[in-house]
């Protein structure tokens, strides 16, 4: 006996927001993966492990977003935000990461508001969870960039070895 899957029909605005956020997650995944590899190559193992954790988190987020898009009867259609290339230095990497996180948070604010307006509280709650994770990541980035500013790049990087 064949089971038919019942699908919820989501609002196209919500599905579009989810796909846009999926684009940020997949861009972050690739960017953090490259940054982790570069940091590891340069001997900055502490930063490499943290970047590994962030790229793994992006994969988990992307899976949740894709599942929600499909639940709403949509198709996962992320777009390419920008080409990914490793930054030439750790401070540049952290600055690139901060820019991406800030852009994602701006998108999330609007997406959360639209989900609220359209009474899609499940999608809203998922996006609030994503926003909270982005805020934690932004806080970490701000701390690291402030340390670079206070200690200077050489002393900061010395603390990231091994």
Secondary structure as the mmCIF struct_conf table of DSSP 4:
data_model
#
loop_
_struct_conf.conf_type_id
_struct_conf.id
_struct_conf.beg_label_comp_id
_struct_conf.beg_label_asym_id
_struct_conf.beg_label_seq_id
_struct_conf.end_label_comp_id
_struct_conf.end_label_asym_id
_struct_conf.end_label_seq_id
HELX_LH_PP_P HELX_LH_PP_P1 UNK A 2 UNK A 6
HELX_RH_AL_P HELX_RH_AL_P1 UNK A 12 UNK A 42
TURN_TY1_P TURN_TY1_P1 UNK A 43 UNK A 43
HELX_RH_AL_P HELX_RH_AL_P2 UNK A 45 UNK A 71
TURN_TY1_P TURN_TY1_P2 UNK A 72 UNK A 73
BEND BEND1 UNK A 82 UNK A 82
BEND BEND2 UNK A 88 UNK A 89
HELX_RH_AL_P HELX_RH_AL_P3 UNK A 90 UNK A 117
TURN_TY1_P TURN_TY1_P3 UNK A 118 UNK A 119
HELX_RH_AL_P HELX_RH_AL_P4 UNK A 121 UNK A 151
HELX_RH_AL_P HELX_RH_AL_P5 UNK A 153 UNK A 158
TURN_TY1_P TURN_TY1_P4 UNK A 159 UNK A 160
#
